[in-house]
Amino acid sequence: MSHVIRDQAPEPKSQRGGSVHSPKQLKYVPQNLYPVYKNKLVPVADIITPNQFEAELLTGKNISTEKDAVEVMDLLHAMGPDTVVITSSNLPSRLGDRFLVSLGSQRHVRPDGSRTTQRVRIEVPKVDAVFVGTGDLFAAMLLAWTHHYPNDLKTACEKTFSVMHHVIQRTISYAHELAGPGRRPSPPQLELRMVQSKADIEDPAIVTEATVIS
């Protein structure tokens, strides 16, 4: 932990994502270190990418509606980060139960010093497979695309989620080829096809659209 807790001076911030804790996974961080994430890491981050459970854990507020999610993202903004993306939630999708709902929020400071916030909702197709490295890829892509579109969270999210779609679909297709007909791919066969997805990472065709909700 010491290698990511640095001086509190206002130097360029970094992205903090990944799992503090997930209800369906192992605890990556001991419970006694949760305050370190909340009080030390989150305040010095520009961008955070929690899932619903992590966002609830950091804020102490449950999410059961879109309004709740907006309030939670505002609480996370108040801790420091200007960009918050809840990567997955249990909210019902408008496209049916084969989709997950992700939400994002980004604060901007106008020239006159006032603040404005853009919030978006993204419906993401569910995938029946377990991958290693998707969280890191998502965080890297969001960081890259928000750099290219610093005042346009909608476009940054569409690019990011579309990259994820292309990489995952290419990975699944290749894994099924390796596994053979009627056989479920093994974890090694589901290694992300990153190199093969170079063109999609650099310039993804948009297959996932975000909706501005405020």
LUMBASE-219443 format. One record per residue: residue in one letter; x, y, z of N, C-alpha, C in turn. Coordinates in steps of 0.05 Angstrom, whole numbers, padded with zeros to 5 digits, always signed. Layout:
REM residues N
AXYZXYZXYZ;...
REM end
This chain:
REM residues 214
M+00016-00024+00000+00000+00000+00000+00017+00025+00000;S+00041+00023+00013+00057+00047+00015+00066+00058-00011;H+00068+00041-00032+00078+00051-00058+00057+00067-00073;V+00032+00067-00064+00011+00083-00077+00002+00106-00060;I+00011+00108-00035+00005+00131-00018+00029+00149-00019;R+00026+00172-00032+00048+00189-00037+00043+00216-00023;D+00061+00235-00027+00058+00261-00015+00031+00273-00021;Q+00020+00288-00003-00006+00300-00006-00005+00326-00021;A+00019+00333-00032+00021+00358-00047+00004+00357-00072;P-00006+00379-00082-00024+00380-00105-00009+00376-00131;E+00002+00353-00135+00015+00346-00160-00005+00333-00178;P+00002+00327-00203-00017+00313-00221-00028+00288-00208;K-00054+00285-00210-00067+00262-00197-00066+00238-00215;S-00074+00215-00204-00074+00191-00219-00100+00177-00217;Q-00104+00156-00232-00129+00142-00232-00129+00120-00211;R-00151+00118-00196-00154+00097-00177-00179+00081-00184;G-00175+00056-00191-00198+00040-00197-00195+00013-00184;G-00207-00008-00196-00204-00034-00186-00222-00039-00161;S-00217-00061-00148-00236-00070-00128-00225-00064-00100;V-00241-00049-00084-00237-00048-00055-00248-00074-00044;H-00271-00081-00053-00284-00105-00044-00308-00111-00063;S-00312-00135-00070-00334-00143-00087-00349-00165-00073;P-00376-00164-00073-00392-00184-00059-00389-00212-00070;K-00380-00215-00095-00377-00241-00107-00348-00249-00110;Q-00330-00233-00100-00302-00239-00103-00288-00239-00076;L-00262-00245-00075-00247-00243-00051-00243-00214-00043;K-00237-00209-00018-00230-00183-00009-00202-00177-00018;Y-00198-00157-00034-00172-00150-00043-00158-00132-00022;V-00173-00119-00005-00162-00100+00015-00174-00107+00042;P-00157-00111+00062-00168-00116+00089-00187-00094+00098;Q-00207-00101+00113-00227-00082+00122-00215-00058+00136;N-00193-00063+00151-00181-00040+00166-00167-00020+00148;L-00164-00027+00122-00152-00008+00104-00172+00008+00087;Y-00198+00001+00091-00219+00017+00076-00216+00047+00081;P-00211+00055+00107-00208+00084+00111-00185+00096+00096;V-00164+00080+00090-00142+00090+00075-00150+00097+00047;Y-00166+00079+00035-00177+00084+00008-00194+00109+00009;K-00212+00110+00028-00231+00132+00029-00218+00159+00036;N-00200+00159+00054-00189+00184+00065-00162+00192+00052;K-00148+00173+00041-00121+00179+00030-00120+00177-00001;L-00132+00156-00012-00129+00151-00041-00150+00166-00057;V-00175+00163-00050-00196+00176-00065-00192+00206-00067;P-00185+00220-00046-00182+00249-00047-00161+00259-00067;V-00141+00242-00073-00120+00251-00091-00123+00239-00119;A-00146+00228-00125-00151+00217-00152-00167+00236-00169;D-00162+00237-00194-00178+00251-00214-00202+00235-00223;I-00197+00209-00225-00217+00190-00236-00219+00166-00218;I-00243+00157-00212-00247+00132-00198-00267+00115-00213;T-00264+00089-00211-00282+00071-00226-00292+00048-00208;P-00307+00055-00188-00318+00034-00170-00341+00019-00183;N-00347-00005-00174-00373-00017-00181-00393-00008-00160;Q-00417-00017-00162-00438-00007-00144-00431-00012-00115;F-00423-00037-00109-00416-00044-00081-00394-00026-00070;E-00374-00022-00085-00351-00005-00076-00360+00024-00072;A-00377+00034-00090-00387+00061-00088-00403+00064-00062;E-00420+00044-00057-00436+00044-00032-00418+00043-00008;L-00397+00027-00009-00379+00023+00013-00364+00050+00019;L-00356+00064-00001-00341+00088+00002-00358+00111+00013;T-00384+00111+00006-00402+00133+00013-00420+00127+00036;G-00425+00102+00042-00444+00094+00062-00473+00097+00054;K-00478+00099+00028-00505+00103+00018-00511+00081-00002;N-00535+00069+00001-00543+00047-00017-00554+00059-00043;I-00551+00043-00064-00562+00050-00091-00584+00031-00098;S-00608+00042-00101-00631+00025-00110-00645+00038-00133;T-00639+00064-00139-00651+00078-00161-00629+00094-00175;E-00636+00104-00199-00617+00121-00213-00612+00147-00197;K-00632+00157-00184-00628+00181-00167-00608+00175-00145;D-00610+00151-00133-00590+00144-00112-00562+00144-00124;A-00560+00133-00148-00533+00131-00161-00522+00159-00165;V-00539+00178-00174-00529+00205-00179-00520+00217-00152;E-00535+00213-00131-00528+00224-00105-00501+00212-00095;V-00497+00186-00100-00473+00173-00092-00449+00184-00108;M-00453+00188-00134-00431+00200-00150-00425+00228-00141;D-00445+00243-00133-00440+00270-00122-00424+00269-00096;L-00431+00249-00079-00415+00245-00054-00386+00239-00060;L-00382+00222-00081-00355+00215-00088-00340+00239-00100;H-00354+00256-00115-00342+00281-00125-00333+00298-00101;A-00350+00299-00081-00344+00316-00058-00318+00306-00043;M-00311+00281-00048-00286+00271-00036-00262+00279-00051;G-00265+00288-00076-00242+00297-00092-00243+00292-00121;P-00249+00267-00131-00248+00261-00159-00268+00278-00176;D-00258+00287-00199-00276+00301-00217-00291+00283-00236;T-00281+00258-00240-00294+00239-00257-00299+00213-00241;V-00325+00205-00241-00333+00180-00228-00348+00163-00248;V-00341+00138-00251-00356+00119-00267-00362+00095-00250;I-00388+00090-00245-00396+00065-00232-00398+00044-00254;T-00379+00026-00254-00375+00008-00277-00398-00012-00280;S-00410-00020-00259-00433-00039-00260-00451-00034-00236;S-00477-00039-00240-00496-00036-00219-00518-00057-00221;N-00534-00058-00200-00557-00076-00200-00583-00062-00210;L-00580-00038-00220-00604-00024-00230-00616-00038-00254;P-00642-00039-00257-00654-00052-00280-00648-00037-00306;S-00640-00052-00326-00634-00040-00352-00660-00036-00368;R-00661-00014-00383-00684-00009-00400-00684-00027-00424;L-00662-00041-00429-00660-00059-00452-00665-00089-00444;G-00671-00093-00418-00677-00121-00410-00655-00132-00392;D-00660-00157-00382-00642-00168-00362-00616-00179-00374;R-00612-00176-00400-00587-00184-00411-00566-00162-00412;F-00573-00140-00399-00556-00116-00399-00551-00107-00370;L-00527-00096-00365-00520-00083-00341-00522-00052-00344;V-00526-00038-00323-00526-00009-00324-00501+00002-00311;S-00487+00019-00326-00465+00034-00315-00472+00064-00316;L-00460+00079-00298-00466+00108-00296-00440+00123-00292;G-00440+00147-00303-00416+00164-00300-00423+00193-00295;S-00405+00207-00282-00409+00235-00275-00382+00249-00277;Q-00383+00273-00288-00358+00289-00291-00364+00318-00285;R-00347+00329-00268-00350+00357-00260-00330+00374-00277;H-00339+00398-00284-00322+00417-00298-00323+00444-00285;V-00301+00458-00286-00301+00486-00276-00302+00505-00299;R-00322+00522-00299-00325+00542-00320-00304+00564-00316;P-00299+00580-00337-00280+00603-00335-00287+00622-00312;D-00313+00624-00306-00320+00643-00284-00318+00630-00256;G-00308+00605-00256-00304+00591-00230-00328+00574-00221;S-00351+00576-00234-00374+00560-00227-00370+00531-00238;R-00385+00512-00227-00382+00484-00234-00406+00475-00250;T-00401+00456-00268-00423+00443-00282-00417+00413-00282;T-00437+00397-00283-00434+00368-00282-00449+00354-00305;Q-00435+00336-00319-00448+00319-00339-00450+00291-00328;R-00474+00279-00331-00478+00252-00321-00489+00235-00344;V-00480+00210-00345-00488+00193-00367-00496+00165-00357;R-00511+00152-00372-00520+00124-00366-00513+00107-00391;I-00502+00083-00385-00494+00065-00407-00506+00038-00402;E-00518+00026-00422-00529-00001-00420-00509-00020-00433;V-00498-00039-00417-00476-00055-00426-00485-00085-00428;P-00481-00098-00451-00489-00126-00453-00474-00143-00433;K-00488-00162-00420-00475-00181-00402-00460-00202-00418;V-00439-00212-00406-00423-00233-00419-00420-00256-00399;D-00426-00280-00408-00424-00304-00391-00396-00316-00392;A-00377-00302-00380-00350-00311-00379-00335-00295-00358;V-00313-00306-00349-00297-00292-00329-00270-00286-00341;F-00262-00261-00340-00236-00253-00352-00218-00241-00330;V-00192-00241-00336-00173-00229-00319-00162-00204-00334;G-00163-00181-00321-00151-00158-00333-00170-00138-00344;T-00196-00144-00344-00216-00126-00356-00217-00100-00339;G-00214-00102-00313-00215-00077-00297-00192-00059-00303;D-00168-00070-00307-00145-00054-00314-00148-00042-00342;L-00159-00058-00360-00163-00047-00387-00183-00025-00387;F-00205-00028-00372-00225-00007-00371-00213+00018-00359;A-00199+00016-00337-00187+00040-00325-00168+00054-00344;A-00151+00038-00358-00132+00050-00377-00147+00064-00400;M-00168+00051-00410-00182+00063-00433-00197+00089-00424;L-00209+00088-00401-00223+00112-00391-00204+00135-00387;L-00181+00129-00376-00161+00150-00372-00152+00161-00399;A-00147+00144-00418-00138+00153-00445-00160+00170-00459;W-00185+00160-00459-00206+00174-00474-00215+00199-00460;T-00213+00200-00433-00220+00226-00420-00197+00246-00425;H-00173+00236-00430-00152+00255-00438-00157+00266-00466;H-00167+00250-00484-00174+00259-00511-00199+00276-00511;Y-00218+00270-00494-00243+00285-00492-00247+00294-00463;P-00231+00314-00455-00232+00322-00426-00258+00334-00417;N-00274+00344-00435-00299+00357-00428-00323+00343-00440;D-00320+00318-00447-00341+00303-00460-00342+00275-00450;L-00354+00271-00426-00355+00244-00414-00370+00225-00431;K-00391+00234-00444-00408+00217-00461-00390+00203-00482;T-00375+00218-00497-00358+00207-00518-00336+00189-00506;A-00324+00198-00484-00303+00182-00471-00314+00155-00462;C-00338+00155-00451-00350+00130-00442-00357+00112-00466;E-00368+00124-00487-00375+00108-00511-00350+00095-00523;K-00328+00110-00524-00303+00099-00534-00293+00076-00516;T-00294+00081-00490-00283+00062-00471-00299+00036-00471;F-00326+00039-00469-00342+00014-00468-00342+00000-00495;S-00338+00014-00517-00337+00001-00543-00310-00014-00546;V-00288-00003-00536-00263-00018-00536-00267-00044-00520;M-00280-00042-00497-00284-00066-00480-00300-00087-00496;H-00321-00078-00510-00338-00096-00525-00321-00111-00546;H-00305-00096-00562-00290-00108-00584-00269-00127-00573;V-00255-00120-00552-00234-00138-00541-00247-00163-00529;I-00269-00160-00515-00281-00183-00503-00293-00202-00524;Q-00306-00191-00544-00318-00208-00565-00296-00223-00580;R-00274-00209-00586-00252-00222-00600-00240-00244-00583;T-00238-00239-00557-00228-00259-00538-00246-00283-00536;I-00272-00279-00534-00291-00301-00532-00291-00318-00557;S-00290-00305-00580-00290-00319-00606-00266-00337-00608;Y-00243-00326-00601-00218-00342-00603-00218-00364-00582;A-00228-00358-00558-00228-00379-00537-00246-00402-00545;H-00268-00397-00557-00286-00419-00566-00273-00436-00588;E-00257-00423-00605-00243-00438-00626-00222-00457-00613;L-00208-00447-00592-00189-00464-00578-00202-00486-00563;A-00225-00480-00550-00238-00500-00533-00251-00522-00549;G-00261-00515-00573-00274-00535-00589-00304-00536-00585;P-00319-00548-00603-00348-00548-00602-00358-00560-00576;G-00378-00546-00563-00391-00557-00539-00374-00556-00514;R-00351-00544-00515-00334-00543-00491-00331-00514-00481;R-00332-00511-00455-00329-00484-00443-00300-00476-00442;P-00293-00452-00452-00265-00444-00452-00253-00442-00423;S-00228-00449-00421-00215-00448-00395-00204-00419-00390;P-00197-00413-00366-00186-00386-00360-00162-00379-00378;P-00143-00397-00382-00121-00389-00400-00130-00383-00428;Q-00150-00397-00438-00160-00392-00465-00175-00365-00467;L-00183-00354-00444-00197-00329-00443-00179-00305-00437;E-00153-00309-00441-00134-00287-00438-00141-00266-00459;L-00143-00241-00450-00152-00219-00467-00134-00217-00492;R-00147-00214-00515-00133-00211-00541-00126-00182-00545;M-00107-00172-00530-00100-00144-00530-00085-00136-00556;V-00064-00151-00562-00048-00144-00586-00065-00146-00611;Q-00081-00166-00612-00098-00170-00636-00120-00148-00638;S-00125-00134-00616-00145-00113-00615-00134-00085-00617;K-00109-00083-00626-00095-00057-00627-00112-00036-00642;A-00122-00043-00665-00137-00023-00681-00162-00014-00666;D-00176-00033-00653-00200-00025-00638-00194-00008-00614;I-00171-00013-00601-00163+00003-00578-00157+00031-00587;E-00144+00034-00610-00136+00060-00620-00160+00076-00631;D-00178+00062-00644-00201+00076-00657-00225+00058-00659;P-00239+00054-00637-00261+00035-00636-00285+00044-00651;A-00298+00025-00665-00324+00031-00676-00344+00032-00653;I-00361+00053-00652-00378+00057-00629-00402+00037-00631;V-00403+00019-00611-00425-00001-00610-00440+00002-00584;T-00431+00019-00566-00445+00024-00541-00449+00054-00538;E-00474+00063-00537-00480+00091-00535-00488+00099-00507;A-00479+00122-00498-00486+00133-00472-00508+00153-00475;T-00525+00154-00454-00547+00173-00453-00541+00194-00432;V-00543+00219-00439-00539+00240-00419-00564+00242-00402;I-00560+00240-00375-00583+00240-00357-00586+00266-00342;S-00565+00283-00343-00567+00310-00331-00542+00326-00339;
REM end
